[in-house]
Structure formats: C-alpha cells, structure tokens
Amino acid sequence: MTLKSRTKCFIRWGSIITISFLYIASILVNILDYGITRKYTDILNEKTITIEACNAVVAEFDQYYDRLIDVSLFGYFVSTVLILLIFKKVR
C-alpha cells in the first residue's frame, strides 16, 4: 500500500515537530533546574559570604552548566539524525 503525498507530508512534519518539541523540552527541564539554586538566595543577600558558601554555589552552577551542555549537544545530534532518517524513509 502506498501512501499519498499529503499523508506523507503529515507523517514527516508531525514527526519532526514531535522530535523538536522533545528536544526543546529536555533543554527547558535542565534550564529550569537552575531554579534549585534559589536556596542560596538568603546566603547571597547577606553582606558577607563565607568561602564555603561561595564555592558551593559555584560548584552547583558548574554542575548544572555541564549537564545542560551535555544534554543540548547530545540531543542536537540525536534529533538531527532522527529528522534525517524521517526524511529518508518517508518519501
């Protein structure tokens, strides 16, 4: 059974929109994870900050940033490959 051109268009673009949405959602989840550092707002609003508190804030931001870079790069490559496969298979 062959698919009509219109059906292929809906399958192709629906899949691409779904993949793009999942990629953006995974990045947004990691960006919103930065909100956890709000627990340090009371420390940062004081006039003096201890070295341990400052190091803890920097270490946590570094951890979130590394995870965001990992998710965005890996997700970009995976989503690009999936989109190219969809274009190849649904003609």
C-alpha positions in Angstrom: 0.0 0.0 0.0 1.4 3.3 -1.0 0.8 6.5 1.0 -0.4 9.6 -0.7 1.7 12.7 -0.8 -0.5 14.5 1.7 -0.3 11.6 4.2 3.5 11.5 3.9 3.6 15.3 4.5 1.7 14.9 7.7 3.7 12.0 8.9 7.0 13.7 8.1 6.2 17.1 9.6 4.3 15.7 12.5 7.3 13.5 13.4 9.7 16.4 13.0 7.6 18.7 15.2 7.4 16.0 17.8 11.2 15.4 17.8 11.8 19.2 18.0 9.4 19.6 20.9 11.0 16.7 22.9 14.5 18.3 22.3 13.4 21.7 23.4 11.5 20.3 26.4 14.6 18.4 27.6 16.6 21.5 27.4 14.0 23.5 29.3 13.9 21.0 32.1 17.6 21.4 32.6 17.3 25.2 32.4 14.6 25.2 35.0 16.8 23.1 37.2 18.8 26.3 37.7 15.9 27.4 39.9 17.1 25.0 42.6 19.9 27.4 43.3 17.3 29.7 44.7 18.0 28.0 48.0 21.2 30.1 48.1 19.4 33.5 47.8 19.4 34.0 51.5 23.2 33.4 51.6 23.8 35.7 48.6 21.7 38.6 50.1 23.9 38.9 53.1 26.8 41.4 53.1 29.5 38.8 53.7 29.6 35.3 52.2 31.8 32.6 53.5 34.2 30.9 51.2 32.5 27.5 51.6 29.1 29.0 50.6 30.6 30.7 47.6 32.4 27.5 46.5 29.1 25.6 46.9 27.2 28.0 44.7 29.9 28.0 42.0 30.2 24.2 42.1 26.4 23.8 41.7 26.2 26.2 38.8 29.2 24.4 37.2 27.4 21.1 37.6 24.1 22.4 36.1 26.0 24.1 33.2 27.9 20.8 32.4 24.7 18.9 32.4 23.0 21.5 30.1 25.9 21.3 27.6 25.8 17.5 27.6 22.0 17.4 27.0 22.0 20.1 24.4 24.9 18.6 22.3 23.8 15.0 22.6 20.1 15.9 21.9 21.1 18.0 18.9 23.0 15.1 17.3 20.2 12.6 18.1 17.4 14.9 16.9 19.3 15.7 13.7 19.9 12.1 12.9 16.3 11.2 13.6 15.0 14.0 11.4 17.3 13.0 8.5 16.1 9.4 8.9 12.5 10.5 8.7 13.2 12.5 5.5 14.9 9.5 4.0 12.3 6.9 4.9 9.1 8.9 4.3 9.3 9.9 0.6 
